[in-house]
Amino acid sequence: MNAQPVAGPPAGRLAGRVAVVTGAGGGIGRATCRLFAREGATVVAADLGDSVTETVELIRDEGGRADPLRLDAGREADVAKLVGYAVDTHGRIDVMFANAGISGGLKSLFEQDEGDWAEILRINLTGPFLAIKHAARHMADRRQGSIICTASVAGLRSGAGGPAYSASKAGVVNLVRVAAQQLSTSNVRVNAICPGLIETGMTEMIYTRARQAGRADMIGHLNPLRRGGEPDEIAQAALFLASDESSYVNGHALVVDGGLSTSHPFNRQDFGKTAI
């Protein structure tokens, strides 16, 4: 009788690794969870809403391994619980993708109130800080890990988002640079992704209005590729940063925007017409 081959570890660029993703209930987070699982990772998918369960069901239907957790990515107790769950249940964290975020709309500086400002920064900037703080400790002990934070082209220069959103994403870009330095010699890498216009729940209003007006051809028309992006295209960038293929990439903000940020064209706001 011929001996049967012994089953090896799952194939893929993240084979045998444990990846934690926040904002996993839809859009970029869901696309990334599914891609990570297809590439062999065990995924801990976290989100504030019930839709994270649907993300996990999709992964399991595809033969992948994933667990759902509901939590607030901008609350330290919840982030500590998330990291503790991954370590206690799966023994390790190899990848942390701090992706949860909110838009906050396009109010001007003079229309933005303090409460909205604080909430946008709490989710978009404090969230990644907490993810780095708690995940990096476990990764550093094992001298291995990749932390990825979702920033935005709005964090690079003005004209791509509201004041609070833009400030929060600029903070993320600098946060990963500081974190990369403070984790020096730990072999833990910290990077950001700066998406341009991507079709997600956050941008649904933009896409819907354009299509209803018969102007779908104008979506993304300001970038050289003349189109909007898809969540899967950001997920591919996250996979690169999560994998060994980016082993010498650290403290970097990877722009995935169709070329928009090469010029950032926008309609200048007249101070005289701003509500104050």
Residue pairs with C-beta under 8 A, 6 or more apart in sequence:
9 15
9 16
9 40
10 16
10 40
11 40
12 38
12 39
12 40
12 41
13 39
13 40
13 239
13 242
13 243
13 244
13 245
14 36
14 39
14 40
14 41
14 94
14 95
14 239
14 242
14 243
15 39
15 40
15 41
16 40
17 40
17 41
17 42
17 94
17 95
17 242
18 41
18 42
18 43
18 44
18 86
18 90
18 91
18 92
18 93
18 94
18 95
19 33
19 36
19 41
19 42
19 43
19 44
19 93
19 94
19 95
19 96
19 97
19 242
20 43
20 44
20 46
20 82
20 83
20 86
20 93
20 95
20 96
20 97
20 131
20 135
21 29
21 32
21 33
21 36
21 43
21 44
21 45
21 46
21 97
21 99
22 29
22 46
22 47
22 71
22 73
22 82
22 97
22 98
22 99
22 100
22 127
22 131
23 29
23 46
23 47
23 73
23 99
23 100
23 101
23 150
24 30
24 32
24 33
24 43
24 45
24 46
24 47
24 52
24 55
24 68
24 99
25 47
25 48
25 49
25 50
25 51
25 52
25 54
25 55
26 47
26 51
26 55
26 200
26 201
27 198
27 200
27 201
27 202
27 231
28 99
28 150
28 195
28 198
28 200
28 231
28 234
28 235
28 238
29 45
29 47
29 55
29 97
29 99
29 100
30 51
30 55
30 58
30 231
31 230
31 231
31 232
31 234
31 235
32 97
32 99
32 231
32 234
32 235
32 238
32 239
33 43
33 45
33 55
33 56
33 59
33 66
34 55
34 58
34 59
34 62
34 64
34 235
35 232
35 235
35 236
35 238
35 239
36 43
36 95
36 238
36 239
36 242
37 43
37 59
37 62
37 64
37 65
37 66
38 62
38 64
39 239
39 243
41 65
41 94
41 95
41 242
42 65
42 66
42 90
43 56
43 59
43 64
43 65
43 66
43 67
44 66
44 67
44 69
44 82
44 85
44 86
44 89
44 90
45 52
45 55
45 56
45 59
45 66
45 67
45 68
45 69
46 52
46 68
46 69
46 70
46 71
46 73
46 82
46 100
47 55
47 68
47 70
47 71
47 100
48 70
48 71
48 72
48 73
48 100
49 70
50 70
52 68
52 69
52 70
53 68
55 66
55 68
56 66
56 67
56 68
59 65
59 66
60 66
67 85
67 89
69 81
69 82
69 85
71 78
71 79
71 81
71 82
72 78
73 79
73 98
73 100
73 123
73 127
73 130
73 131
74 100
74 122
74 123
74 126
74 127
74 130
75 130
76 130
79 127
79 130
79 131
79 133
79 134
80 134
82 134
83 93
83 96
83 134
83 135
83 138
86 92
86 93
87 93
87 138
92 138
92 142
93 135
93 138
93 139
93 145
94 139
94 144
94 145
94 146
94 242
95 145
95 146
95 147
95 148
95 242
96 131
96 132
96 135
96 139
96 145
96 146
96 147
96 148
97 147
97 148
97 149
97 150
97 238
97 242
98 127
98 128
98 131
98 132
98 147
98 148
98 149
98 150
99 148
99 149
99 150
99 238
100 123
100 127
100 150
101 123
101 124
101 127
101 150
101 168
101 202
102 119
102 120
102 123
102 124
102 165
102 202
103 161
103 162
103 165
103 202
104 116
104 119
104 120
104 162
104 164
104 165
105 162
106 161
106 162
107 116
107 162
107 163
108 162
108 163
108 269
108 274
108 275
109 163
109 274
110 274
110 275
110 276
111 275
112 162
112 163
112 164
116 164
117 163
117 164
120 164
120 165
120 168
121 164
121 167
121 168
121 171
123 168
124 165
124 168
124 169
124 171
124 172
125 168
125 169
125 171
125 172
125 175
128 149
128 150
128 172
128 175
128 176
129 175
131 147
131 149
132 147
132 149
132 175
132 176
132 179
132 190
135 145
135 147
136 145
136 147
136 179
136 183
136 186
136 188
136 190
138 145
139 145
139 147
139 186
139 188
140 183
140 186
140 187
140 188
143 186
143 187
143 188
144 187
144 188
145 187
145 188
145 189
146 188
146 189
146 191
146 241
146 242
146 243
146 246
147 176
147 179
147 188
147 189
147 190
147 191
148 190
148 191
148 192
148 193
148 238
148 241
148 242
149 172
149 175
149 176
149 190
149 191
149 192
149 193
150 172
150 192
150 193
150 195
150 234
151 169
151 170
151 172
151 173
151 176
151 192
151 193
151 194
151 253
152 160
152 161
152 165
152 166
152 169
152 172
152 194
152 195
153 160
153 194
153 195
153 196
153 255
153 257
153 260
153 261
153 264
154 160
154 161
154 165
154 166
154 169
154 170
155 166
155 168
155 169
155 170
155 171
155 172
155 173
155 194
155 253
156 170
156 173
156 194
156 253
156 255
156 261
156 264
157 261
157 264
158 166
158 264
158 266
159 264
159 265
159 266
160 166
160 196
160 260
160 261
160 264
160 266
161 169
169 194
172 192
173 192
173 194
173 253
175 192
176 190
176 191
176 192
176 251
176 252
176 253
177 251
179 190
179 251
180 189
180 190
180 191
180 250
180 251
181 251
183 190
189 241
189 246
189 247
189 249
189 250
190 250
190 251
191 241
191 246
191 249
191 250
191 251
191 252
191 253
191 254
192 252
192 253
192 254
193 234
193 237
193 238
193 241
193 253
193 254
193 256
194 253
194 254
194 255
194 256
194 257
194 261
195 229
195 234
195 256
195 257
196 220
196 223
196 228
196 229
196 255
196 256
196 257
196 258
196 260
196 261
197 203
197 206
197 219
197 220
197 223
197 228
197 229
197 257
197 258
197 260
198 228
198 229
198 230
198 231
198 233
198 234
199 207
199 228
199 229
199 230
199 231
200 231
203 228
206 219
207 216
207 219
207 228
210 216
210 218
210 219
219 227
219 228
220 226
220 227
220 228
220 229
220 258
220 260
222 260
222 265
222 266
223 257
223 258
223 259
223 260
224 258
224 259
224 260
224 262
225 258
225 259
226 258
227 258
228 258
229 256
229 257
229 258
233 256
234 256
237 254
237 256
240 246
240 254
241 249
241 254
255 261
